Amino acid sequence: MEKVLYTVDELTGLIFACAMARPSKSVTDMEVKSVTKKFKALNFAAACNREVIKAGAELMGVELNDVIQDCILAMRTKHEEIGC
């Protein structure tokens, strides 16, 4: 659980920022490709530590894209509560 929280804390911030930059302002139509593109743009959501996200995925033994996908899906289930 500690490894998941370590990773997802930073990742949810990045995904939320990605959602707010979309015309829909929502995660409901978010794709992994969109987050990955913004992940590479270090000036976008600069406070989100990409190294922590990458290291956390490695600690869990999961591919980064899989972690991003799982996080998007989890955020979709709560999108009304989190405001995106």
C-alpha positions, 0 to 999 in steps of 0.5 A, spaced: 500 500 500 505 504 501 508 503 494 501 505 491 500 511 495 507 513 494 506 513 486 499 515 485 499 521 490 504 525 484 500 521 479 493 523 481 496 531 481 498 530 474 492 527 471 488 532 474 492 537 471 491 534 464 484 533 465 483 541 467 487 542 460 482 538 456 476 542 453 471 537 457 475 538 464 474 531 465 478 524 466 472 521 463 475 521 456 482 521 458 487 517 455 493 514 457 497 517 451 494 524 453 497 523 460 504 520 457 505 526 452 504 531 458 508 527 463 514 528 458 513 536 458 516 537 464 514 545 464 507 542 465 504 541 472 512 542 474 510 541 481 508 533 480 515 529 481 515 525 475 521 521 478 517 519 484 512 516 479 517 512 475 520 510 481 514 508 484 512 504 478 518 500 478 517 499 486 511 496 484 514 492 478 508 495 474 509 498 467 508 506 467 503 506 462 499 501 466 499 505 472 497 511 469 491 507 466 489 504 473 489 511 476 485 514 470 480 508 471 480 509 478 479 517 478 473 516 473 469 512 478 470 518 483 470 524 477 464 528 480 467 528 487 473 530 485 471 535 480 474 533 474 
